[in-house]
Amino acid sequence: MEYLPRETDVLIVGGGPAGLATALAARQQGLRAVVVDSAAPPIDKACGEGLMPDSLEVLQQLGVTLDPSKYVPFQGIRFIGEISRVEAVFPFGTGAGVRRVTLHETLVEHAAEAGVHMAWQQRVSNVRDSYAYVNDHPVSFRWIVGADGGNSIMRRWAALDAGEKVSPRFGFRRH
Ligand SMILES: Cc1cc2nc3c(=O)[nH]c(=O)nc-3n(C[C@H](O)[C@H](O)[C@H](O)COP(=O)(O)OP(=O)(O)OC[C@H]3O[C@@H](n4cnc5c(N)ncnc54)[C@H](O)[C@@H]3O)c2cc1C
């Protein structure tokens, strides 16, 4: 198993965009950050692959720059249905169309440069007191962050899913 520190300030469960952004923010505050994800980078998933203007602003604050050759700017959004369509331009700024794997690679690179410890293909299987069990290996933390996506087990462990409404949706992506 890849080396894992025995303790950290912030343990982040999930190394998607939210987890990596949180890790970068923690490092900006001088905190030690460990990200654990059961998948291996670059992580892909069905996505519209559009970063909104405010996302770009936050990325800039986190010190993340996107290579201009790897994204396409866009001014607004259009939803197209069978019988109608609706569209609007952003009131400020531009968005960026960027492949999800490219965004993930960029975030991973910046996280590595910032000193984030990333443990890929390892699962958080339990959290007890101030210990998270990563493939049964205990890691002590001061703060734990659940960034483990839509089916978050962290949300269940924290008993925050009581009001969850199940509303199935289908997403398709075409390039
Ligand atoms: C069809 C579709 C289109 C979308 N289009 C857009 C768009 O155009 N623009 C936009 O901004 N957003 C879009 N979104 C939303 C966006 O994809 C999500 O908001 C985003 O992925 C959330 O990121 P995240 O890091 O929270 O979760 P995720 O990207 O889901 O990452 C969670 C990670 O946690 C890991 N994990 C889970 N459990 C564990 C565990 N126990 N131990 C270790 N690791 C674990 C998983 O492997 C995963 O990598 C779209 C969503 C869908 C479904």
The ligand as an ORCA input file, in Angstrom:
! r2SCAN-3c Opt
* xyz 0 1
  C     -24.682     14.757    -16.119
  C     -23.979     15.753    -15.250
  C     -23.474     16.920    -15.811
  C     -22.817     17.869    -15.012
  N     -22.293     18.986    -15.597
  C     -21.619     19.905    -14.867
  C     -21.011     21.034    -15.476
  O     -21.087     21.229    -16.684
  N     -20.337     21.923    -14.680
  C     -20.230     21.724    -13.338
  O     -19.593     22.547    -12.652
  N     -20.796     20.641    -12.719
  C     -21.478     19.733    -13.465
  N     -22.036     18.635    -12.867
  C     -21.926     18.494    -11.426
  C     -20.534     18.011    -11.064
  O     -20.197     16.856    -11.804
  C     -20.511     17.682     -9.574
  O     -20.991     18.778     -8.842
  C     -19.063     17.406     -9.151
  O     -18.625     16.235     -9.724
  C     -19.000     17.273     -7.669
  O     -17.637     17.053     -7.400
  P     -17.222     16.299     -6.090
  O     -15.741     16.439     -6.001
  O     -18.098     16.782     -4.987
  O     -17.670     14.772     -6.324
  P     -17.132     13.655     -7.309
  O     -16.515     14.247     -8.536
  O     -18.273     12.706     -7.486
  O     -15.965     12.961     -6.478
  C     -16.216     12.150     -5.371
  C     -15.023     11.219     -5.226
  O     -15.123     10.530     -3.987
  C     -14.562      9.232     -4.167
  N     -15.092      8.394     -3.078
  C     -16.393      8.100     -2.804
  N     -16.490      7.351     -1.685
  C     -15.208      7.162     -1.234
  C     -14.635      6.460     -0.115
  N     -15.404      5.816      0.815
  N     -13.279      6.454      0.033
  C     -12.492      7.092     -0.881
  N     -12.988      7.774     -1.942
  C     -14.315      7.811     -2.120
  C     -14.987      8.811     -5.571
  O     -14.096      7.844     -6.123
  C     -14.930     10.154     -6.327
  O     -13.711     10.327     -7.043
  C     -22.691     17.665    -13.630
  C     -23.200     16.483    -13.057
  C     -23.827     15.545    -13.843
  C     -24.365     14.286    -13.204
*
